[in-house]
Amino acid sequence: MHGYIAPLRLRLDGDALVSNWRWLARMSGPAACGAAIKANGYGLGAEEVMRRLTHAGCRDFFVSNWGEALALEPLMADGVRLSVLHGVRDEDMAIAVASRAKPVLCAPAQVARWRDAGQKSCDVMIDTGMNRLGLDWRCDAAGILDGLTIETVMSHLASADEEVALNAVQRDRFAQIALGVPAERYSLANSAGICLNADYRFDLTRPGIALYGGVPHAKAAGHIRRVVQPQAQILQRRRLIAGDSIGYNATFTAKQDHEVAILNLGYADGYLRGFSGTGAASVAGVRLPVLGRVSMDLAAIDVSAVPGLSEGDWVDIDYDLPRASAASGLSQYELLTGLGARYDRLWA
Ligand SMILES: *Cc1c(COP(=O)(O)O)cnc(C)c1O
């Protein structure tokens, strides 16, 4: 791939990333503010994200598995902590014991496995009502965990992006657990949880989506800056004559003539078929709607409004996360994590 320039790229705004982390850190009050960088930093590139947020002062990072931890361990500066949210399987033990990262133990069998292996410190996940990962809040967590050195006890909110009773229920259960299980710190809030109120902060927060420009809660609108701007190159220009159709299954038929550009971008790049007929690109703020169905590697846009565009020119893909989510039916999380390996990732 040496010297190869991809026909699609992500423009990534490092200042916006840091500004978002600082806003979340301010909203976290006296609690420390970490960063969830699993899934390759939600698709942006975990190494660059970790480097930039470490420089900004972030000291707690979260990934899902040990493959991710292995790749990021060389970047861990002094005082930086890296937690592996899915804990440890048997297959992970050799790597986990030798690693500077620590597991977030999620099940009694994981606790037993870690205790049998020695006494390096760990984190623990308590399930307070999401019924996904963690020790059940109703079990004797203090008993199960007795003798372990625990850095952070955490839990995860199921519905922090909604005003629902479950939020306070989870928080109260977590506060009760915190009284009984000794640890250095307690952590509950993700991005949306940080926006709820001060009762959810505890000692450490764990934002993900809002770092990367997602708006997790109405309170964050106007504060969270865009980080990701996908751009695609025009592969071919053509003219659609009234009566012509375009793309698979001919879902769009022209009522008048259209100037069309074919882009190097498709559902294999995370630009899923939900954008067919609903998405858009733009050049200098002029909207260029997607015509017909998005293909695996190609999409067509109407460039009648900017007829001077040629093969080789670049266009911005409309990827404002709340708006693109409404257009495509995908969540803001899916929009980011689906961005694949074929983009050049260019940080500014
Ligand atoms: C992914 C994740 C986060 C970050 O959540 P966002 O909604 O992206 O802010 C925090 N905690 C846990 C346990 C997670 O899995």
The ligand as an ORCA input file, in Angstrom:
! r2SCAN-3c Opt
* xyz 0 1
  C     -18.986      1.791     25.281
  C     -19.061      1.980     26.751
  C     -19.014      3.264     27.306
  C     -19.108      4.522     26.458
  O     -20.484      4.728     26.128
  P     -20.969      5.951     25.219
  O     -22.449      5.778     25.188
  O     -20.347      5.770     23.889
  O     -20.540      7.205     25.884
  C     -18.943      3.367     28.676
  N     -18.944      2.257     29.464
  C     -19.034      1.011     28.968
  C     -19.059     -0.153     29.884
  C     -19.112      0.830     27.594
  O     -19.219     -0.404     27.093
*
